[in-house]
Amino acid sequence: MKFKRSAASDLVLWSVFVLYIFLLHKVVLFKFPFETILSILKDEDELWVAGVNLTPFATIRMYLSGRAGVWNAVRNIGGNILVFAPLGIFIPLLRKKLAFPTTFFTALFISGSIELTQYKTGLGSCDIDDIILNVFGAMLFCLLLISAEFLLPLLKRLGHLLLELIRALLRPLFGYPMRQKNTKKAVDERKNCAKKSAPKEQNSLDKPRRMR
């Protein structure tokens, strides 16, 4: 994608991106109070309490079946998608070329690192479906952003063509109502031009008479 930005804009964009990465880890990994995190890290039994799912779409199917409740399904599935949505916006803005594959591998790396950290520390459940949803969320918003670059000019052209079509349909019915203002303006401009050119024409006619 081609975005023209100044150095200051790049600095602001990178700063916001780093802040997003920090908040992402805070929300996903370090969501518990500090004392609770220390207790979990010291307790080796916590590793056995944390759930592990390595079967793709098992957790997603469980939530979609309704066994966990609608609110839990929306919070888990929607949350995992939306939490990585900003990544799908930042990468195309920061990476002008190869935005789509860069977004995929970046989301896969960050999500995989988080899940592996949760497995090793017990700070959360390790679930491959979380990785699937995280990557899907990043790719979805990346695709929307890339598509917008091509769709917006197309929609603008379609809107212009639609407006011209409406004008063409209304002209026979209302006597060119859409061009009335432009026609009046053109008439005024002709009158002004005629007034300016009149003295010049009069002077050109007077000169031969004086020579006689």
Buried (B, 14 or more C-beta within 10 A) or exposed (E): BEEEEEEEEEEEBEEEBEEBBEEBBEEBBEEEEEEEBEEBEEEEEBEEEBEEBEEEEEBBEBBEEEEBEEEEBEEBBEBBBBBBBBBBBBBBBBBEEEBBEBBBEBBBEBBBEBBEBBBEBBBBBBBBBBBBBBBBBBBBBBBBBBEEEEEEEEEEEEEEEEEEEEEEEEEEEEEEEBEEEEEEEEEEEEEEEEEEEEEEEEEEEEEEEEEE
